[in-house]
Amino acid sequence: MPLIFPASPRSRYVAIFAAALVSLAASAVPAVAQSYSTAKLADGFDYPVGKPDGAGYYIFRGFSPNGHLGEDWNGSGGGDSDEGDPVYSIAHGVVVFSEDYKKGWGNVVIVRHAYREQNGQIAFVDSLYGHLKVRSVSPGQQITRGQIVGTIGCGPYRMYAAHLHFEIRKDLRVGMTRELYPRSYETYHVPKQFMDLRRSLRFEDRTVRVPINTFRRSNPNRMTTDEVEIPQLTTTGATVRPVLPEELGVIIEEETQAEKATPEKSKSLFDAIIEKLSNPQ
């Protein structure tokens, strides 16, 4: 539908200006509202196998920055003796990922947890359970501490000896795109260390709001560009000013005169421009 502007010059210019602002706002990238779910506030963190204290299991391979970003938990029997054993959620939370991701991962479940830090603030972490034989939970499901999320497997196409690959993330954006984020303590907790410090937390019996849909395909805080060639700058002493229409130049010159700078004599630059354009000489 075409725009119809008022007949009077002043009203017409105001309408054109307003229409331009509306068009600019419409072309802007829309803001993405944050999504939320709810979960019970964690009252402590247990181990993901041999609940609650990891009985019958040990850490075969630990966490190392820029290397192995989690812990591999194995059954004491060795080999595939722990295949099919239950894997438990380490705390109350909400499932934010449950999928057969393949690509060396196989079945993966990620649970988001809310807990209260010692300073009183509520914080969030993601716990990841990888190489599962089966998954027992689905995205959006609210689960409790010690609830089964799946069973120990050997990864896709039985790539590994049976074990649980387990991670705890500080950064809620990571999801399955680990390559986009720092492979360090900035992004990850050392899992057993994190749990040992929070085995028992104050029981509050409350549900809190938890952000979801935070995983990103790319990291908005990390941008790479081609090298930019900067021209050599020289000082000439001359000031370069933009070229203005003659009418606007006259208005700006008039409005910046000292005698017109008092409140009772000056008018807004916008009104002056509209008046000048409405009554061209």
NUPABA-255007 format. One record per residue: residue number from 0; x, y, z of N, C-alpha, C, O, CB in turn; residue in one letter. Coordinates in steps of 0.1 Angstrom, whole numbers, m for minus. Glycine has a CB too. Layout:
# NUPABA-255007
   k  n_xx  n_yy  n_zz ca_xx ca_yy ca_zz  c_xx  c_yy  c_zz  o_xx  o_yy  o_zz cb_xx cb_yy cb_zz r
 NUM     X     Y     Z     X     Y     Z     X     Y     Z     X     Y     Z     X     Y     Z a
...
This chain:
# NUPABA-255007
   k  n_xx  n_yy  n_zz ca_xx ca_yy ca_zz  c_xx  c_yy  c_zz  o_xx  o_yy  o_zz cb_xx cb_yy cb_zz r
   0     8   m12     0     0     0     0     9    12     0    18    13     8   m10     0    12 m
   1     7    22   m10    16    34   m10    13    43     2     2    44     7    13    42   m23 p
   2    24    50     5    22    60    16    16    73    11    19    77     0    36    63    23 l
   3     7    79    19     0    91    15     5   102    25     3   101    37   m16    90    15 i
   4    11   112    19    16   123    28     7   135    28     0   137    19    30   127    23 f
   5     7   142    39    m2   154    40     2   165    30    12   165    24    m1   161    54 p
   6    m8   174    28    m6   184    17     3   195    21    11   200    13   m20   190    13 a
   7     3   200    34    11   211    38    26   207    38    29   196    41     7   216    52 s
   8    34   216    33    49   213    32    55   208    45    62   199    46    57   225    27 p
   9    52   216    57    58   212    69    53   198    74    61   190    78    54   222    80 r
  10    40   195    73    35   182    77    41   171    68    43   160    72    20   182    76 s
  11    42   175    55    48   165    45    62   161    49    65   149    49    47   170    31 r
  12    70   170    52    84   167    56    85   159    69    93   150    70    92   180    57 y
  13    76   163    78    76   155    91    72   141    88    78   132    94    66   162   101 v
  14    62   139    80    57   126    77    68   117    70    69   105    73    44   126    68 a
  15    75   124    61    86   117    54    97   112    64   102   101    63    92   125    42 i
  16   100   122    73   110   119    83   106   107    92   114    98    95   113   131    91 f
  17    93   107    96    88    96   104    88    83    97    91    73   103    74   100   109 a
  18    84    83    84    84    71    76    98    65    75    99    53    75    78    74    62 a
  19   108    74    73   121    69    72   126    62    85   132    51    85   131    80    69 a
  20   122    68    97   125    61   109   119    48   111   125    38   115   121    70   121 l
  21   106    47   106    99    34   107   105    23    98   107    12   102    84    35   103 v
  22   109    28    86   116    19    77   129    14    82   133     2    81   118    25    64 s
  23   137    23    89   150    19    95   148     9   106   155    m1   107   157    31   100 l
  24   138    11   114   135     2   125   131   m12   120   135   m22   126   124     8   135 a
  25   123   m12   109   118   m25   104   129   m33    98   129   m45    98   108   m22    94 a
  26   140   m26    93   151   m33    86   161   m38    96   170   m45    93   158   m24    76 s
  27   160   m34   109   170   m38   119   168   m53   122   158   m58   120   168   m30   132 a
  28   179   m59   126   179   m73   130   170   m75   142   173   m69   153   193   m79   132 v
  29   160   m84   142   151   m85   154   159   m91   165   167  m100   164   139   m93   150 p
  30   155   m87   177   162   m92   189   156  m106   192   144  m108   190   159   m83   201 a
  31   164  m115   197   160  m128   200   158  m129   215   167  m128   223   170  m139   195 v
  32   145  m132   218   142  m133   233   147  m145   239   147  m156   232   126  m132   235 a
  33   153  m144   251   158  m155   258   147  m165   262   137  m160   267   167  m151   270 q
  34   149  m178   260   139  m188   264   143  m193   278   155  m194   282   138  m199   254 s
  35   133  m197   286   135  m202   299   127  m215   302   116  m217   296   132  m191   309 y
  36   132  m223   310   125  m234   316   126  m233   331   131  m222   336   130  m248   311 s
  37   123  m243   338   125  m243   353   131  m256   357   130  m266   350   111  m241   360 t
  38   137  m256   369   143  m268   374   145  m266   390   145  m254   394   157  m271   368 a
  39   145  m277   397   147  m276   411   161  m271   414   171  m276   407   144  m289   418 k
  40   163  m262   423   176  m258   427   184  m270   433   179  m277   442   175  m246   437 l
  41   196  m272   428   204  m283   433   207  m283   448   210  m272   453   217  m284   425 a
  42   205  m294   454   209  m295   468   222  m302   471   225  m306   482   197  m301   476 d
  43   229  m305   460   242  m312   460   245  m319   447   236  m320   439   242  m322   472 g
  44   257  m323   446   261  m330   433   268  m343   437   277  m344   445   271  m321   425 f
  45   262  m354   431   268  m367   432   276  m371   420   276  m364   410   257  m378   435 d
  46   283  m383   421   290  m388   409   280  m394   399   270  m398   403   301  m398   414 y
  47   284  m394   386   275  m398   376   273  m414   375   264  m418   368   279  m393   363 p
  48   282  m421   382   281  m436   381   283  m441   396   289  m434   404   292  m442   372 v
  49   279  m453   398   281  m459   412   275  m450   422   281  m448   433   295  m461   415 g
  50   263  m444   420   257  m434   429   256  m439   443   254  m451   446   243  m430   424 k
  51   258  m430   452   261  m415   450   276  m412   450   280  m401   446   255  m407   460 p
  52   285  m422   454   299  m420   457   308  m426   447   320  m426   449   302  m424   470 d
  53   303  m431   435   312  m437   425   317  m451   429   327  m454   424   323  m428   422 g
  54   310  m458   437   315  m471   441   316  m480   429   307  m482   421   305  m477   452 a
  55   328  m487   428   330  m496   417   335  m489   404   336  m496   394   317  m503   414 g
  56   339  m477   405   343  m469   393   356  m461   397   358  m458   408   332  m460   388 y
  57   363  m458   386   375  m449   388   376  m441   375   371  m444   365   388  m458   391 y
  58   384  m430   377   387  m421   365   399  m426   358   410  m426   363   389  m406   370 i
  59   397  m432   346   408  m437   338   416  m426   331   428  m427   330   402  m447   327 f
  60   409  m416   327   415  m404   320   409  m391   326   397  m390   325   414  m405   305 r
  61   417  m382   330   412  m370   337   411  m358   327   413  m359   315   420  m366   348 g
  62   408  m347   333   406  m334   326   420  m328   323   429  m328   332   397  m325   333 f
  63   422  m323   311   434  m315   308   431  m304   299   425  m306   288   446  m324   303 s
  64   434  m291   302   431  m280   293   438  m282   279   449  m287   278   436  m267   299 p
  65   431  m278   269   435  m280   255   438  m294   251   445  m297   242   448  m272   253 n
  66   432  m303   259   434  m318   256   421  m325   259   411  m323   251   445  m324   265 g
  67   420  m333   269   408  m340   272   400  m332   281   404  m328   292   412  m354   279 h
  68   388  m327   276   380  m317   283   370  m323   293   361  m316   297   373  m309   273 l
  69   372  m335   297   363  m341   306   370  m352   314   382  m352   315   350  m346   300 g
  70   362  m361   319   368  m373   326   362  m386   320   350  m386   318   366  m372   341 e
  71   370  m396   319   365  m409   315   363  m418   327   373  m422   333   374  m416   304 d
  72   351  m422   330   348  m430   342   347  m445   337   338  m448   329   335  m425   350 w
  73   354  m454   343   354  m468   339   351  m476   351   353  m473   363   368  m472   334 n
  74   345  m488   349   342  m497   359   354  m505   364   364  m507   356   331  m508   354 g
  75   355  m508   376   366  m515   382   369  m528   376   380  m533   377   365  m517   397 s
  76   359  m534   369   361  m547   363   369  m547   350   374  m557   345   348  m554   360 g
  77   372  m535   344   380  m533   332   372  m538   320   361  m544   320   392  m541   333 g
  78   378  m535   308   372  m539   295   358  m533   294   356  m521   297   372  m554   294 g
  79   349  m541   289   335  m537   287   326  m542   298   314  m543   296   330  m542   273 d
  80   332  m545   309   324  m550   320   314  m541   325   304  m545   331   333  m554   332 s
  81   316  m527   323   306  m518   327   296  m514   317   288  m505   319   313  m505   332 d
  82   296  m520   305   287  m517   294   273  m519   299   270  m530   304   290  m525   281 e
  83   264  m510   297   250  m511   301   247  m507   315   236  m507   319   246  m525   299 g
  84   258  m503   323   255  m498   336   248  m485   336   250  m477   327   269  m497   344 d
  85   240  m482   346   233  m469   346   242  m457   348   252  m458   356   222  m470   357 p
  86   238  m446   342   244  m433   343   234  m424   349   222  m423   345   250  m428   330 v
  87   238  m416   360   228  m408   367   231  m393   365   242  m389   364   229  m412   382 y
  88   220  m386   366   222  m371   367   228  m367   380   224  m372   390   208  m364   365 s
  89   238  m359   379   246  m355   391   238  m346   401   242  m345   412   259  m349   387 i
  90   227  m340   396   220  m331   404   206  m328   397   204  m332   386   227  m318   407 a
  91   197  m321   405   185  m317   399   188  m308   386   198  m301   386   176  m309   409 h
  92   179  m309   376   182  m301   365   171  m303   354   161  m309   356   195  m303   359 g
  93   174  m297   342   165  m299   331   174  m303   319   185  m298   317   158  m285   328 v
  94   169  m312   311   176  m318   300   175  m307   288   165  m303   284   170  m331   295 v
  95   187  m304   283   188  m294   272   193  m300   259   193  m294   249   197  m282   276 v
  96   197  m313   260   202  m320   248   201  m335   250   205  m340   261   216  m315   244 f
  97   196  m342   241   195  m357   241   194  m361   227   184  m361   220   183  m362   250 s
  98   206  m367   222   206  m370   207   217  m380   204   227  m380   211   208  m357   199 e
  99   216  m388   194   227  m396   189   235  m387   179   231  m385   168   221  m409   181 d
 100   245  m381   184   253  m371   177   263  m377   167   268  m370   159   260  m362   187 y
 101   265  m391   169   275  m398   160   289  m390   161   293  m387   172   270  m398   145 k
 102   296  m388   150   309  m381   150   318  m384   161   324  m375   167   305  m366   150 k
 103   319  m396   165   328  m400   176   321  m398   190   327  m402   200   340  m391   176 g
 104   309  m393   191   303  m390   203   292  m401   206   291  m406   218   296  m377   203 w
 105   285  m405   196   274  m414   199   263  m407   206   260  m395   204   279  m426   207 g
 106   255  m415   215   244  m409   223   250  m400   233   259  m403   241   236  m420   229 n
 107   244  m387   234   248  m377   243   236  m371   250   226  m369   244   257  m366   236 v
 108   237  m369   263   227  m362   271   234  m350   278   245  m352   283   220  m371   281 v
 109   228  m338   277   233  m327   285   222  m322   294   211  m319   290   238  m315   275 i
 110   226  m320   307   216  m315   317   221  m302   322   233  m301   325   214  m326   328 v
 111   212  m293   324   215  m279   329   211  m279   344   200  m282   347   209  m268   321 r
 112   220  m274   352   217  m274   367   218  m259   372   227  m252   367   227  m283   374 h
 113   210  m256   381   211  m243   389   214  m246   403   209  m256   409   197  m235   388 a
 114   224  m239   408   228  m241   422   232  m228   428   234  m218   421   240  m251   423 y
 115   233  m227   441   236  m215   448   251  m215   452   255  m225   459   228  m212   460 r
 116   259  m205   448   273  m204   451   274  m199   466   264  m195   472   280  m195   441 e
 117   286  m200   471   289  m195   485   286  m181   487   283  m176   498   303  m198   488 q
 118   287  m173   476   284  m158   477   269  m155   477   265  m144   477   291  m151   466 n
 119   261  m166   476   246  m164   476   240  m163   462   228  m164   460   243  m152   483 g
 120   248  m161   451   243  m160   438   240  m174   432   246  m184   435   253  m153   429 q
 121   229  m174   424   225  m186   417   233  m187   404   234  m178   396   210  m187   414 i
 122   240  m198   402   248  m201   390   243  m213   383   235  m220   388   263  m203   394 a
 123   248  m215   371   244  m226   362   256  m233   356   266  m227   354   235  m220   351 f
 124   254  m246   355   264  m254   348   257  m265   339   245  m268   342   274  m261   358 v
 125   264  m270   329   259  m281   321   267  m293   324   280  m292   324   259  m277   306 d
 126   261  m304   326   268  m317   327   265  m325   315   254  m327   310   263  m325   340 s
 127   276  m331   309   275  m338   296   278  m353   299   288  m356   306   284  m332   285 l
 128   270  m362   293   272  m376   295   273  m382   281   263  m382   273   260  m383   303 y
 129   285  m387   277   287  m391   263   290  m405   261   294  m412   271   299  m383   258 g
 130   289  m410   249   292  m424   245   282  m434   251   285  m445   253   306  m428   249 h
 131   270  m429   254   259  m437   260   255  m448   251   254  m447   239   248  m429   265 l
 132   251  m460   257   245  m471   249   230  m467   246   226  m469   235   246  m484   257 k
 133   223  m462   256   210  m457   254   208  m444   261   215  m441   271   199  m468   258 v
 134   198  m436   257   194  m424   264   180  m426   270   172  m432   264   194  m411   254 r
 135   179  m422   282   166  m424   289   158  m411   292   148  m412   298   169  m431   303 s
 136   163  m400   287   156  m387   289   155  m380   276   162  m383   266   163  m379   300 v
 137   146  m370   276   144  m362   264   145  m347   267   143  m343   278   130  m365   257 s
 138   148  m339   257   149  m324   259   137  m318   266   126  m321   262   152  m317   246 p
 139   140  m309   275   129  m303   282   124  m310   294   117  m304   302   117  m301   273 g
 140   129  m322   296   125  m330   308   132  m325   320   144  m324   320   127  m345   305 q
 141   124  m323   331   130  m319   344   133  m332   351   125  m341   353   120  m310   352 q
 142   145  m333   356   150  m345   363   155  m342   377   159  m330   380   160  m353   354 i
 143   157  m352   385   162  m350   398   175  m357   400   180  m365   392   152  m356   408 t
 144   182  m353   411   195  m359   414   194  m374   416   186  m379   423   200  m352   428 r
 145   203  m381   408   203  m395   409   194  m402   399   194  m414   399   200  m400   422 g
 146   187  m394   391   178  m401   381   186  m406   369   196  m400   365   167  m391   376 q
 147   182  m418   364   190  m424   353   188  m415   340   176  m412   336   185  m438   350 i
 148   199  m412   333   198  m405   321   202  m414   309   199  m410   297   207  m392   321 v
 149   208  m425   312   211  m435   301   220  m446   307   221  m448   319   219  m427   290 g
 150   227  m453   298   236  m464   303   249  m462   296   250  m457   285   229  m477   300 t
 151   259  m468   302   273  m467   296   274  m475   283   269  m486   282   283  m473   307 i
 152   280  m469   273   282  m475   260   296  m475   255   306  m471   263   273  m469   250 g
 153   298  m478   243   311  m479   237   313  m469   225   322  m469   217   314  m493   231 c
 154   303  m459   225   304  m449   214   299  m454   201   295  m466   201   319  m445   212 g
 155   298  m446   191   293  m450   178   301  m461   172   313  m460   172   292  m438   169 p
 156   294  m471   167   301  m482   160   311  m489   169   320  m496   165   308  m478   147 y
 157   308  m488   182   317  m495   192   331  m491   190   340  m499   190   315  m510   191 r
 158   333  m478   190   347  m472   187   356  m474   199   368  m475   197   346  m457   184 m
 159   351  m475   211   359  m475   223   355  m487   232   345  m493   231   357  m462   231 y
 160   364  m489   242   360  m498   253   350  m490   261   350  m478   262   372  m502   262 a
 161   340  m497   267   329  m491   274   334  m482   285   342  m485   293   320  m502   280 a
 162   329  m470   285   332  m460   295   322  m448   294   315  m447   284   346  m455   295 h
 163   322  m440   304   314  m427   304   323  m416   302   332  m413   310   305  m426   317 l
 164   321  m408   291   328  m395   290   319  m385   296   308  m383   293   331  m392   275 h
 165   325  m377   306   317  m368   314   324  m355   315   336  m353   318   316  m374   329 f
 166   316  m344   313   321  m330   313   311  m322   322   300  m325   323   322  m325   299 e
 167   317  m311   327   309  m300   334   314  m287   328   326  m283   329   311  m301   349 i
 168   304  m280   322   308  m267   315   302  m255   323   291  m255   328   302  m267   301 r
 169   311  m245   323   306  m232   328   299  m224   318   289  m217   321   319  m224   333 k
 170   303  m225   305   298  m217   294   286  m224   289   287  m235   283   308  m214   283 d
 171   274  m218   290   262  m225   285   259  m224   270   249  m229   265   250  m219   292 l
 172   269  m218   263   267  m218   248   273  m229   241   271  m231   229   273  m205   243 r
 173   281  m237   248   290  m247   241   282  m258   233   284  m259   221   299  m254   250 v
 174   273  m265   240   266  m275   233   275  m286   227   284  m291   234   257  m270   222 g
 175   274  m288   214   283  m298   208   293  m291   198   299  m298   190   274  m308   200 m
 176   294  m278   200   304  m271   192   316  m266   200   318  m254   202   297  m259   185 t
 177   323  m276   206   334  m273   215   345  m265   208   353  m258   215   340  m285   221 r
 178   347  m267   195   358  m260   188   357  m245   187   366  m238   184   359  m266   174 e
 179   345  m240   191   343  m225   190   346  m218   203   346  m206   203   329  m222   186 l
 180   350  m226   213   352  m219   226   365  m223   232   371  m233   229   340  m224   236 y
 181   370  m215   242   383  m218   248   383  m232   254   374  m235   262   387  m207   258 p
 182   393  m240   251   395  m253   257   402  m252   270   413  m258   271   402  m263   246 r
 183   397  m245   279   404  m242   291   395  m241   303   383  m244   302   412  m229   290 s
 184   400  m237   315   392  m235   327   382  m223   325   373  m222   333   401  m232   339 y
 185   384  m215   315   375  m204   312   361  m210   308   351  m204   311   380  m195   301 e
 186   361  m222   302   349  m228   297   344  m240   306   333  m243   307   351  m232   283 t
 187   354  m247   312   351  m260   318   355  m260   333   365  m253   337   358  m271   311 y
 188   348  m268   340   352  m272   354   360  m285   353   357  m293   344   340  m273   364 h
 189   368  m288   363   374  m302   364   362  m309   371   359  m306   383   387  m302   373 v
 190   356  m319   365   344  m325   370   344  m330   384   336  m325   393   340  m336   361 p
 191   353  m339   388   353  m344   401   356  m333   412   351  m333   423   364  m355   402 k
 192   365  m324   408   368  m313   417   356  m305   420   353  m301   431   379  m304   412 q
 193   348  m302   409   336  m294   411   326  m301   420   320  m295   429   330  m291   397 f
 194   324  m314   417   314  m322   425   319  m323   440   310  m322   449   312  m335   419 m
 195   331  m325   442   336  m327   456   334  m315   464   332  m316   476   351  m331   455 d
 196   335  m303   458   333  m291   465   319  m288   468   315  m279   476   339  m279   458 l
 197   310  m295   461   295  m292   463   287  m305   465   276  m306   460   290  m285   450 r
 198   293  m315   471   285  m327   474   272  m325   481   262  m331   478   294  m337   481 r
 199   273  m316   490   261  m313   498   259  m298   499   267  m290   504   261  m319   512 s
 200   247  m293   494   244  m279   494   232  m277   503   224  m286   506   242  m273   480 l
 201   229  m265   507   218  m262   515   205  m266   508   203  m262   497   217  m247   519 r
 202   196  m273   515   184  m277   509   174  m265   509   171  m260   520   178  m289   516 f
 203   169  m261   498   160  m250   497   146  m254   492   136  m246   494   165  m239   489 e
 204   145  m265   486   132  m270   480   125  m259   472   113  m256   475   123  m275   492 d
 205   132  m254   462   125  m244   454   129  m246   439   139  m252   436   130  m230   458 r
 206   120  m241   431   122  m242   416   126  m228   411   121  m218   416   109  m246   409 t
 207   136  m228   402   142  m216   397   141  m215   382   139  m226   376   156  m213   402 v
 208   141  m203   376   141  m202   362   155  m205   356   165  m200   361   136  m188   358 r
 209   155  m213   346   168  m217   339   168  m213   325   158  m216   317   170  m232   341 v
 210   178  m206   320   179  m202   306   181  m215   297   189  m223   301   190  m192   303 p
 211   174  m216   286   176  m227   277   178  m221   262   177  m209   260   164  m237   277 i
 212   180  m230   253   182  m226   239   194  m216   238   193  m206   231   169  m219   233 n
 213   204  m219   245   216  m210   246   227  m215   236   237  m208   234   221  m209   260 t
 214   226  m227   231   236  m233   222   237  m224   210   227  m221   204   234  m248   219 f
 215   249  m222   205   251  m214   193   259  m222   182   267  m230   185   258  m201   196 r
 216   255  m219   170   263  m225   159   276  m218   157   286  m225   152   255  m224   146 r
 217   277  m206   161   289  m198   160   290  m190   173   280  m187   179   290  m190   147 s
 218   302  m186   176   305  m178   188   304  m163   184   313  m158   177   319  m181   194 n
 219   294  m156   189   292  m142   185   303  m133   191   305  m121   186   279  m137   190 p
 220   311  m138   200   322  m130   206   335  m132   200   345  m127   204   322  m132   221 n
 221   335  m141   190   348  m144   184   347  m142   169   340  m150   162   352  m158   187 r
 222   353  m131   163   352  m128   149   365  m128   143   375  m123   149   344  m114   147 m
 223   366  m133   131   379  m133   123   376  m126   110   366  m128   104   385  m147   121 t
 224   385  m118   106   384  m111    93   397  m111    85   408  m114    91   380   m96    95 t
 225   397  m108    73   409  m107    65   417   m95    70   411   m86    76   406  m106    50 d
 226   430   m95    67   438   m84    71   434   m71    64   432   m72    52   453   m87    69 e
 227   433   m60    71   428   m48    65   441   m39    62   449   m37    71   418   m40    75 v
 228   442   m34    50   453   m26    46   449   m11    50   440    m6    45   456   m27    31 e
 229   457    m5    59   455     9    63   463    18    55   476    17    55   458    10    79 i
 230   457    28    48   465    37    40   474    46    49   471    48    61   456    46    32 p
 231   485    51    44   494    60    51   487    73    53   482    79    43   508    62    44 q
 232   487    78    65   481    91    68   491   102    69   502   100    76   472    90    81 l
 233   489   113    64   498   125    64   490   137    70   478   138    68   504   128    50 t
 234   497   146    77   491   158    82   493   169    72   504   173    69   498   161    96 t
 235   482   175    68   482   186    58   479   199    64   481   209    59   473   183    46 t
 236   473   198    76   468   211    83   455   215    78   449   224    85   478   222    79 g
 237   449   209    68   436   213    63   425   204    70   428   193    72   435   212    48 a
 238   414   210    72   403   203    78   393   199    67   388   208    60   395   211    89 t
 239   390   186    66   381   181    55   367   180    62   365   173    71   385   168    50 v
 240   357   187    56   344   187    61   334   181    50   337   181    38   339   201    64 r
 241   323   174    54   314   168    45   307   179    37   305   190    41   304   159    52 p
 242   303   176    24   296   185    16   281   185    20   275   175    20   298   181     1 v
 243   276   197    23   262   198    27   254   206    17   260   214    10   261   205    41 l
 244   241   203    16   232   211     7   233   226    12   235   228    24   218   206     7 p
 245   232   235     3   234   249     6   224   253    17   227   261    25   232   258    m7 e
 246   211   248    16   201   252    25   205   249    40   203   256    49   187   246    22 e
 247   210   236    41   214   232    55   226   239    60   227   242    72   217   217    55 l
 248   235   243    51   247   250    55   243   264    60   249   268    70   256   252    43 g
 249   233   270    54   229   283    58   223   282    72   225   290    81   218   289    49 v
 250   214   272    74   208   270    88   218   268    98   218   274   109   198   258    87 i
 251   228   259    96   238   256   106   246   268   109   249   271   121   247   245   101 i
 252   250   276    99   257   288   101   249   298   110   255   304   119   261   295    88 e
 253   236   299   107   228   309   115   227   304   129   227   312   138   214   310   108 e
 254   225   291   131   222   286   144   234   286   153   233   285   165   217   272   143 e
 255   246   287   147   258   287   155   264   301   158   274   302   164   269   278   148 t
 256   256   311   154   261   324   157   258   327   172   249   323   178   253   335   148 q
 257   267   335   178   267   337   192   254   344   196   248   341   207   279   346   196 a
 258   249   354   188   237   361   192   225   353   192   215   356   198   236   373   183 e
 259   225   341   186   213   332   185   214   320   194   206   312   194   211   327   171 k
 260   225   320   203   227   309   211   220   309   225   221   300   232   242   307   214 a
 261   213   321   227   206   322   240   193   314   239   187   313   228   203   336   243 t
 262   188   308   250   176   300   250   164   307   244   156   300   237   173   295   264 p
 263   162   320   247   150   327   242   150   329   227   140   332   221   148   340   250 e
 264   162   329   221   163   332   207   165   319   198   161   320   186   174   341   204 k
 265   170   309   204   174   297   195   162   288   194   153   288   203   186   290   201 s
 266   161   280   184   151   270   182   158   257   178   170   258   175   141   274   170 k
 267   151   246   178   158   233   175   163   233   161   156   239   152   149   222   178 s
 268   174   226   159   179   225   145   169   218   136   168   221   124   192   218   145 l
 269   162   209   142   152   201   134   141   210   129   137   210   117   146   189   142 f
 270   136   219   138   125   229   134   130   238   123   123   242   114   120   236   146 d
 271   142   242   125   148   252   115   149   245   101   146   252    91   162   257   120 a
 272   153   233   101   155   226    88   141   224    82   140   227    70   161   212    90 i
 273   131   220    90   118   219    84   112   232    79   106   232    68   108   213    95 i
 274   115   243    87   110   256    82   117   260    69   110   265    60   112   267    93 e
 275   129   258    68   137   262    56   132   254    44   131   259    33   152   260    58 k
 276   130   241    46   126   232    35   112   235    31   108   233    19   128   218    38 l
 277   104   239    40    90   242    38    88   255    30    78   257    23    81   242    51 s
 278    98   264    32    97   278    25   109   281    17   117   290    21    94   288    36 n
 279   112   273     7   124   276    m1   124   289    m7   113   294   m12   126   265   m12 p
 280   135   296    m8   137   309   m14   139   308   m29   141   318   m35   148   317    m7 q
